[in-house]
Amino acid sequence: MQAFITQLQTFLKPSFLLTVEIDKAPYLTDWRKKFTGKALAVLLPGTTDEVAKIVQLCAEHQVAIVPQGGHTGFCGGATPDTSGSQIIMNFKRMNQILDVDVANQTITVEAGCILQAIQEKAASHGFLFPLSLGAEGSCMIGGNLATNAGGTNVLRYGNTRDLCLGLEVVTAKGEIWNGLKGLRKDNTGYDLRDLFIGSEGTLGIITTAVLKLYPLPISQWATLVATDNIASTISLLNLFQKRANSLLTGFEMMTRDSLDLNTKHFPHMSNPLKGNPPYTVLIELSDHESEEHVKDLLQSVLEEAFESNLITDAVIASNLSQANLFWQMREHITLAQAEEGANLKHDITIPLSSLDSFITATDQIIRSKYPGVRVINFGHLGDGNLHYNIAPPSDRDPKSFNQENEKPIMELVYGQVERCQGSISAEHGIGQLKLMDLRAHKGDVAHDLMRALKTALDPQNILNPHKVISI
């Protein structure tokens, strides 16, 4: 491979072409530390033209490419295999915000832009970029697009796919497709943009994107409410959707076990609701009319919920600081899980009409078969996305418990997901973690169509091979 490296050195400076093991090490292990690979080199391109040149060389030498953003994924999609023959293409140098079009309400950004930087730039122009998730301070928009990330605002604004109007993509041949049109209507044949979004770098490499912006809300109000069961929680969601409609921007559910884990590792995150109820729901309304309008609406809906016995307690944030603390409670659950030790994670979607059945049945089966386990169930209940995670019994070593039980527990959970006609991946993608489960979940026809697309667009299989689908 020396000839390949030599050709790379003609246009990449040594500091952007990492071949020494100590320099490559930070790029080789995923965020959860579940997957660790090896790489021939780590490349840090600075322009789309450099990306194209790299891909052309990789095609010529049949070297596989692993595109990588902020390295915050949960499914190993941006981690190389153990062969040491693949290169990593990390986008942290391509981090420029290229344009803010105020009249068109769009922002054009490079793939390596940190999500939080895009949010802040939009806010400085009086706009909201609504994609929001726990890793927003380090994740990159290219990775968000490649995995069609969700987050806390999907209920109102949709997934990342819904927030993107145009893309620039480097193909497996090293050609550059420029689809950077900020159009909300463009009915000219196949939608190539949607083909690349969610493909995890297996069909093409996203380098630039045109994203939608929205007017900044004038007012945001958050509340924590207590419910006794999932049926009441779903009824509460229906009530807020009926009364608040598009003003409802967040509806996050947290179980007692989830918040107990939070308090154990972050004592300042204690639940302000009385008695730490079975279910705590974080609800946010945002408005473009006035502070009074959204506050009065929130209080009115909560009063109706009390009268209907849907909730047993509620705390409305009195200021922005307290509202942020409510959101930190939700976001710290993942950090608390990391502090507790490895646990079995399942990022799933269930139709709202089946959520009660799924949670009740799956909780019962899991606890019956594995006494002492803790079900850390939380998530974006408004769109049916649960992070249904299993923590080992407190008297068991997490690593040994997970090695022994990961497969049967996953099969059990996925079986319940299939029974409810849900999805085994809501917002984290497939990567390498769920590669072998995709055919069974999608079915032969869908799987073979996906394989045909991969073969047609990447016949050499050099774009993130053995992720999402194998050929």
N, C-alpha and C positions, 0 to 999 in steps of 0.2 A: 504493500500500500504506500510505499515511499513516494512513488510517482504521483499518486493522488495528493498526498500532503504537500509535495513540492509545488504542484500546480495551485493549490490553495494559497500558498505563501506568496504567490505573485500579486495577489490583490487583498489579502488579509494580513494586517500587522500581527506580529507575534503575540501581542497582548489580547488579540481577538481570535487567536487560534491556539487553543489550550490542548497540549498533548502530554504534559507531565501529570502523573497520577494525583499529586497533592492539589494541583489546580483544578482537576476534573472532579474531585471528590464531592464538592457541594452540589453537583448537578445529578448525582447518580442514585440518590435515594429519595423516594416519594415522601410527602408530608407526613403520612401516617407511619412511615418506616416499615411498611409491609413489603415493599419491593425495592431491591437494590440490584443495579446492573453494572455493566462495564461499557466503556465507550472508546472507540478509536481516537476520537477528538471531540472537544466541545467548541463549537463555532459561534461567534457573536457578530452576526452581520449588522451593518448600520443602515443599509438601504435595500429597497426592493430589488434593484439591479444586482446587488451582491447576493441576495437570496437566490435569484434566478441563476446566476453563475454557479453557485454552489450546487444547486439541483442539477444543472446540466452536467457538471463534473461527476456528481453522484450517479447519474444515469449512465454516463460513459463508463465508469468503473464499477457499476452495480453495487454501490454502497448505500445502505439503508439509512433513512433520516428519521430522527425522533424530534419533532417540533416541541418546544418547551417555552412556557410563559413564566408565570410566577411560581410554578411548582407547588401549587396548593391543592391539586386534585386528590380525590379519594380512591380512584380506581386504577392507579398505575398507568394512566394513559400517556404520561410524559416521561416515563422512565424506560431506559433501554433494556434490552435483554442481557444475558450474561456472556454472550459470545465475544464481546469486545471488538466486533467488526462494524458496529453502527456508529454514526455520528449523532451528537445532540446539537440542534440548532436553537439556541436560546435567544429570545427577542428583547432582552432588557435594554439594548442600545437603541432600538427603534421605538422610542418613547415620546415622540413629538405629537402635540396637538396642532394639526395643520390648518384648521379653519373652523370658525364659528359663524354660521350663516344665520343671522338674527331673523331676517325676513322669512327664511324657509324653515326656521326652528330645527336646525341640524348642526351636528358637530362632526368633523372629520378627524380621525385619530389613527395613529400607527398601532400595530398589534401589541407592541410592548408597553403601551400606556397603562399605568396603574389605574385601576377603577376609581379609586378615591380622587386621583388627580383630575379625572374627567368630570366627576361630580362637582369638584370645587371650581373648575373652569366654567362649567355650565352655570353654577350659582353666581359667579362673578358677573355674568351677563343677564342675571335675572331669570334663569331657567333651571329646571330640574332634569337631571338624567336619573331615572328612577331605579335602575338596577342597583340593588343593595344586598350585600351578604357579609357574613362574618369576616371573610378574608379580604375585604375590599381595600385594606391598606397595603396589600402585597400582591393580590392576584392581578393579572393582566387581561385586557379586553380581548386579546387574541384567543386566550384560553377560555374566557367566558363565551365567546362566539363558537369556538370549536366544540364545546360541550353543551351549548345552548343552556347556559346556567339559569337558575331560577332565582331564589332569594325570597326576601320578605314582601316584595311589592307586586308579585305576580298576580295577585287577586285583582288589582286594578289596572296594571300596565302590561301584564304578560311576561313571558320568558324573554331571554336575550334575542331570540329570533324575531319577536314582535317589535323590538326596539331598533332593528337594523334595516336601513333602506338600501345600502349598497356596499359592495366589497371589491377589494383588489386581491387577487389570488395568483400565486405561482403554481403552475400545474406540474405534473410529474415529469414532463418533458423540459421543464425550465422555461416555459412560456409564461408571459404575464397577461392575465385576463383583467382588464380594467372595467369594472362594473360599478364605479364610484358615482352613480347618479343618485341625487337626493330626491327621488321621485316616490310619491305615495301610490301612483298608478302607473304601471308599465306592463301591459298585457301582450308582450312580444315573444311568445313561445315559452319554452321551458324556463322555469325560474332557477337559474344557476346559483343565485345567492342562497336560496333555501337548501340547495344540494350540499353546499359546503358547510353551512352552519350545522353544528351537531355531528359532523363527521369525524371529529377528533384528529384532524390532520391526516386522515387516511386517503382522501380524495384530492386534496390540494392544500397549499399552505397559505393561510390568510395573512396578509401583510398590512392592509389598511381597511378602514370601515367608515361609512357614513351612518351616523346614529341619530335617532329622533330625540328631540328635546321637548319639554313641556313647561308651561308657565309655573313658576314657583308658587306653592300654596301660600296663602296669607296666614293661615292658622292650621296648627296640628294639635290634636288632643289625644292623649293616650290614657287607657284605663286598664287595670287588672281586675278580673272578675272571677268568682269562685263558682264552679258547677260540681254537681254530685256524680254525673255520669256523662257518657258520650252522647246519649240521646238528647239530653238537655243542651249539650254544647252545640249539636247540629241545629237544634231548634233555635238556639240563640243566634247562630250564624244566619239562619233564614230570616230571622226577625231584623237583624241589622242590614241584611241585603235588601229587604223590603222597605225599611224605613230610611236608610242612609244611601242606598243605591251606590253610585259611583264615588261618594265621599268615603266609603269604606276602603282603606288602603292596607290595613293589616289585620290578620286574625290568626294569632299564633297560640297553639295549645301546648301546655307543659304538664306532665303528670307529677304526682307527689314524689315518686322515686327520683325523677329527674331533678327536681328542685332540692330534695334532700341531699343529693350528690353535690349540687351547687354549693349549698350551705356548708357542707363538710369541708370543701376545699377553698371556698371563698366566703368566709363568715359574714362579710359585709353585704352579701347578696341574699340575705334572708328574706323570705316571702312576707310582705306586709299584710297579706290577707289572714284573717283569723284561722288558726288551727291548721294551716297548710293543707288546703282542701284536696280531694282526690284529683281534681283538674283545675288548673289555673289558666285563664285565657287572657292574652294580651291583645287588646283591640285598639286600633288607631283610626281616627277619622281626620281627613285633611280637607280644607275648603279654600275656595278662592273668593268667597263673599265677605265674611267678617268673622272675627273672634267669637262674637256673641252667637252667631248663627250656628256654628258647629258645636259650641259648648252647650247651647240649649238643646240641640238635637241629641247630643250624647246623653245628657241627663234625662231627657224624655224617653229615649229607648231603654235606658237602664231602669227607669221607673216601671215601664211596661214589663220588662224582664223579671223584676222583683214580684210584681203583681201576678205574673203567670208562673211563678215558682221555678223559673229557669235558672236563676242564680241565687246564691245564698249570701254573697258579700261582694263589695266592689270598692275600689280605691281609684279615684281620678287623680292623675298627676296634676299637682298644683302649679308646676313650672316646668320649663324645658329640662332643667337638671334632673328632676324626678322622672320625667318621661324617658330621658336617656338611661337612667338607672333601670327602669322597667325593661328596656330593650337590652341592656347589658345582662340582666338576669337570663334572658332567652339566649343570648349569644354565648354566655359563659358555660352553658351546659356542655358544649363540645370540648371546651378547655378542661372542665371538671372531669369529663370522661378520660381525657388524656392523662390527667394527674392520677386518676384511679388505677390506670393500667389498661392494657389492650382489652377491647370488648368487640363483640360481633355486631357489625353495622349493616343495616338494611335500609337503603334509600328507595322508598316505594311510593306508589300512588294508588289510591283506592277510590272508586266512585263514592261520592258523599253519601249516597243512599245505602251503601254497604259498609260504611266505616264502623258503625256500632257492632254489626255482626262480626267483622274482621277482628276488631280489637278484643271483644269479649271472648270469642272462640280461641283466638291465637294466644292470648294471655293465659287462658285456662290450660291449654295443651302444654305450653312452654313450662309453666310452673308445676304442672303435674309430672312431666317427664324429667324435669331438671330442678329438683327442690332447692330452694335457696337462691336461685338466680334473681337478678333484679332487671325488670323490664324498663329500660330508659327510653320511653316513648314521648317524642315531642315533634313539633314541626308546623308546617304551613297549612293548618287545617282548612283554611279558606279555599285552597285549591286541591285538597285531598292528599297532599304530600306529607308522609310520615317518615321520620327518622326513627325506625323501630329497631332499637339496639338492645342487645342482651349483655349485661354485665355478669361475670361469674359470681358464684356465692362468695361472701366475704372471707370464708375460711379456705378457699381454693386458690392456688397459684393461677393468675390469669393466663399466663402463657400456656401452661400444660392443659388447662381446661379448654382453651380455645382450639389448641391443636387436636384435642380429642373429640370435640363436639361441633366444630365449625361447620362441617359438611352436613351432618344430620339436622342441625338447627336451621341452616340456610334452606335445605330442602323442605323442611317443615313450614318455614315462613313463606317461601316462594309458592308452595302448594296452596297455602291459604290465599295468597295474592291471586293465583290463577282461579281459585274457586270464586273469588269476588270480581273477576275480570279486571284486575288492576295491572300495574306495570312494575317490573323488577328494578327499574331505574327511573327515578323521577327527574333528577336534576344533576346528578353526578356523572352521568355517562356510563359507558361499558368498559372502556380501557382494556386492560388485560384481566382485571378481577372477575368480570362477568362474561368473558369471551365464550366459555364453554356452555353457558346457560342461554345464549341468545337464540339458537335454533329452536330449542324446546319452547321458549317463550314466544317467539315471533311466528313460528310455524314454518314449514318447508318452503312454501311459495314466497313469503316475504324474505326469508333468509337467502333464497337463491336469487331473488331480484337484487338484493343488496350486494351479493357476491358478483353478480353480473356487472353492476355499476363499478365496483372496485376494480374488476379485471379490465373493463373498458377504459377507465381513466388512469389506471396505474398498472399497466400490464407487467412491468418488471417487479412490482410489489416492493418499491423502495420507500413509499410514504408510510411511516409508522406501522410496519408490518406486525401482524399478530396482535393488533389492537382492534376492537370492535368486531372484526370479521377476519377469518383466515381464508386464504386462497391457495 
